[in-house]
Amino acid sequence: MTDASAPQRPVPTDLSAPERLAPTTDGGPVGPVMVIGGAEDKLGERIIISRFVQLAGGDQARIAVISTASSLGDAATELYRQVFARVGAAKVTGLRPETREEANDPKTIEALKDVTGIFMTGGNQLRLSSVIGGTKLGAAILDAHGRGVVVAGTSAGASAVATHMMAFGSSGATPKYRMANVSVGLGLLVNVVVDQHFEQRTRLGRLLAVVAQSPSLIGLGLDEDTAAVIDANDILEVIGRGSITIVDGTDVITDAFQTSGHKPMMVSNARLHSLPSGYRFDLRARRVLPFVVTKDERNARLAHARIGKMVRRLEDRKASE
């Protein structure tokens, strides 16, 4: 039975696809979306991996790994199969369509029917958009999301999650004309453009350029081993080791329409937010939310403070002997 009051993120229809392929939702709450900046920790605390499995159902999680973007072949699927199994997932299935024909194969679609989580690996995001976009598999991913399945993408997979996909571009801190190419992604996030390996590959310039040219978009720049967890109310939570840079172009001023070649662009009045783990952002209202410390985090901090005091007392006692 559907809860009519449950929040629903709009699910866009790919107008270039046949009507029968248009993604639908059963009217229930949509699932969370996780976009990961790449190089997520797979050996230590595995904060991001663990959160994904938790959202997928913990020890009941049934996960499909889509490794189409990767050049590593089945090795990429096997890597994540092992990682998800280590943190308690019940079942991990690999999908690797390499042609649009394979992405329209009923057997491929069948594999998503009972999953509770979908994870897209890194690699080349254009493989995802050109092989899966507008196919039955693309529609099945949206359908799964519409019925509450958590969908995550890392690196290339993160960029491909949005309707507007950062396809490729050059590095640098200065925004320049023709610095980035934007294509149509898989459509789980609207009015957002996602870039990854953000701080590590100096990608601020191209994100500023894209948002300046399309101010309706919110730019998300994800550092490595850092993720944005976006719920059905479009509240973004930052987790992981680094930060997420958010570019809001609501009041932006630019000369992008006058610039030519690969010259620097003038970008003024763009709002930048740099949010580390624990901070949240309302993507609809475009504002940072108050920092919330959970009970577990509060207890951990108190315990850390107590241990620190004990260590200092012991050091003082030793020094006085």
Residue pairs with C-beta under 8 A, 6 or more apart in sequence:
2 26
2 27
2 28
3 28
3 29
4 27
6 28
6 29
6 232
7 29
7 30
7 231
7 232
7 233
8 25
8 27
8 28
8 29
8 30
8 232
9 30
9 190
9 232
9 234
10 190
11 23
11 24
11 25
11 30
11 142
11 145
11 146
11 187
12 23
12 163
12 187
12 190
13 22
13 23
14 21
14 22
14 23
14 133
14 134
14 138
14 184
14 187
16 134
16 184
17 134
17 135
17 138
17 139
21 134
21 135
21 136
21 138
21 139
22 139
23 138
23 139
23 141
23 142
23 143
23 146
23 187
24 142
24 143
24 146
25 142
25 143
25 146
25 147
26 146
26 147
28 146
28 147
28 148
29 148
29 232
30 145
30 146
30 148
30 232
31 55
31 144
31 145
31 146
31 147
31 148
31 149
31 150
31 151
31 232
32 55
32 150
32 151
32 229
32 230
32 231
32 232
33 145
33 150
33 151
33 152
33 161
33 188
33 189
33 229
33 230
34 48
34 51
34 52
34 55
34 150
34 151
34 152
34 153
34 227
34 228
34 229
34 230
35 152
35 153
35 158
35 161
35 189
35 194
35 196
35 220
35 222
35 227
35 228
35 230
36 48
36 152
36 153
36 154
36 155
36 157
36 158
36 196
36 222
36 226
36 227
36 240
37 154
37 155
37 158
37 196
37 197
37 198
37 222
37 223
37 224
37 225
37 226
37 227
37 240
37 242
37 244
38 122
38 154
38 155
38 158
38 196
38 197
38 222
38 224
39 155
39 197
39 200
39 224
39 225
40 46
40 48
40 49
40 154
40 224
40 225
40 227
40 240
41 47
41 48
41 49
41 225
41 240
41 241
42 49
42 79
42 83
46 83
46 86
46 87
47 239
47 240
47 241
48 225
48 226
48 227
48 239
48 240
49 83
49 84
49 87
50 87
51 227
51 229
51 239
52 84
52 117
52 119
52 150
52 152
53 61
53 63
53 84
53 87
53 88
53 89
53 117
55 117
55 150
55 229
56 62
56 63
56 89
56 116
56 117
56 149
56 150
57 90
57 116
57 117
58 88
59 88
59 89
59 90
60 90
60 116
61 84
61 88
61 89
61 90
61 91
61 116
61 117
62 89
62 90
62 91
62 93
62 114
62 115
62 116
62 117
63 84
63 89
63 91
63 92
63 93
63 115
63 116
63 117
63 118
63 119
64 92
64 93
64 94
64 95
64 111
64 112
64 115
64 117
64 118
64 119
65 76
65 77
65 80
65 81
65 84
65 92
65 93
65 94
65 95
65 119
65 120
65 121
66 95
66 96
66 97
66 118
66 119
66 120
66 121
66 128
66 132
66 157
67 73
67 74
67 76
67 77
67 80
67 94
67 95
67 96
67 121
67 123
68 95
68 96
68 97
68 98
68 120
68 123
68 127
68 128
68 131
68 132
69 120
69 121
69 122
69 123
69 124
69 125
69 127
69 128
69 155
69 156
69 157
69 160
70 76
70 121
70 122
70 123
71 123
71 124
72 79
72 123
73 96
74 94
74 96
76 121
76 123
77 94
77 95
77 96
77 121
78 94
80 92
80 119
80 121
81 92
81 94
84 92
84 119
85 92
89 117
93 111
93 115
95 108
95 111
95 112
95 137
97 103
97 105
97 108
97 131
97 132
97 137
98 131
99 131
100 131
100 135
102 108
102 131
103 131
103 132
103 135
103 136
103 137
103 138
104 135
104 136
104 137
106 136
108 136
108 137
109 136
109 137
109 140
112 118
112 137
112 140
112 141
112 144
115 144
115 149
116 149
116 150
117 149
117 150
117 151
117 152
118 141
118 144
118 145
118 149
118 150
118 151
118 152
119 151
119 152
119 153
119 154
119 157
120 128
120 151
120 152
120 153
120 154
120 156
120 157
120 160
120 161
121 154
121 155
121 156
121 157
122 154
122 155
122 156
122 157
123 155
123 156
123 157
124 156
125 156
125 157
125 159
125 160
125 165
125 166
125 167
125 185
126 167
126 168
126 183
127 156
128 156
128 157
128 160
128 185
128 186
129 160
129 165
129 167
129 183
129 184
129 185
129 186
132 138
132 141
132 186
133 184
133 185
133 186
138 186
138 187
141 151
141 186
141 188
142 186
142 187
142 188
144 151
145 151
145 188
151 161
151 188
152 227
153 159
153 160
153 161
154 196
155 196
155 197
156 196
158 194
158 196
158 222
159 165
159 166
159 167
159 185
159 194
159 195
159 196
160 185
160 186
161 185
161 186
161 188
161 189
161 194
162 185
162 186
162 187
162 188
162 189
162 190
162 192
162 193
162 194
163 184
163 185
163 186
163 187
163 188
163 189
163 190
163 191
163 192
164 182
164 184
164 185
164 192
164 193
164 214
164 217
165 182
165 183
165 184
165 185
165 186
165 193
165 194
166 180
166 181
166 182
166 193
166 194
166 195
166 206
166 207
166 210
167 180
167 181
167 182
167 183
168 180
168 181
169 179
169 180
169 181
169 203
169 206
170 176
170 179
170 180
170 205
170 206
171 201
171 202
171 203
171 205
171 206
172 179
172 202
172 204
172 205
172 206
173 202
173 204
173 205
174 205
174 264
175 205
175 206
175 208
175 209
175 212
175 264
175 265
175 267
176 205
176 209
176 262
176 263
176 264
176 265
177 209
177 256
177 259
177 260
177 261
177 262
177 263
177 264
177 265
178 261
178 262
179 205
179 206
179 209
179 262
180 206
180 207
180 209
180 210
182 193
182 210
182 214
189 230
191 216
191 217
191 218
191 283
192 217
192 218
192 219
192 220
192 283
193 207
193 210
193 211
193 214
193 217
193 218
193 219
193 220
194 220
194 222
195 203
195 206
195 207
195 219
195 220
195 221
195 222
196 221
196 222
196 224
197 203
197 222
197 223
197 224
198 204
198 207
198 221
198 222
198 223
198 244
198 245
199 221
199 223
199 224
199 242
199 243
199 245
200 223
200 224
203 221
204 221
204 245
207 219
207 221
207 245
207 247
208 219
208 247
208 267
208 270
209 256
209 265
209 267
210 217
210 219
211 217
211 218
211 219
211 247
211 248
211 249
211 252
211 270
212 249
212 252
212 254
212 256
212 265
212 267
212 270
213 254
213 256
214 249
215 249
215 250
215 252
216 249
217 249
218 246
218 247
218 248
218 249
218 283
218 286
219 245
219 246
219 247
219 248
219 249
220 228
220 236
220 244
220 245
220 246
220 247
221 244
221 245
221 246
221 247
222 228
222 242
222 244
223 240
223 241
223 242
223 243
223 244
224 241
224 242
225 240
225 241
225 242
226 238
226 239
226 240
226 241
226 242
226 243
226 244
226 277
227 238
227 239
227 240
228 236
228 237
228 238
228 244
229 236
229 237
229 239
230 236
230 237
230 283
231 237
233 284
234 282
234 283
234 284
235 280
235 281
235 282
235 283
235 289
236 244
236 280
236 281
236 282
236 283
237 279
237 280
238 244
238 275
238 276
238 277
238 278
238 279
238 280
238 281
239 277
239 278
240 277
241 277
242 276
243 274
243 275
243 276
244 274
244 275
245 272
245 273
245 274
246 272
246 273
246 274
246 275
246 281
247 270
247 271
247 272
248 270
248 271
248 272
248 273
248 286
249 270
249 271
250 271
250 286
251 269
251 270
251 271
252 267
252 268
252 269
252 270
253 266
253 267
253 268
253 269
254 265
254 266
254 267
254 268
255 265
255 266
256 265
256 267
259 265
259 266
271 286
273 281
273 288
275 281
275 288
278 291
278 292
278 293
278 297
279 288
279 289
279 291
280 288
280 289
280 291
280 292
281 287
281 288
281 289
282 288
282 289
293 301
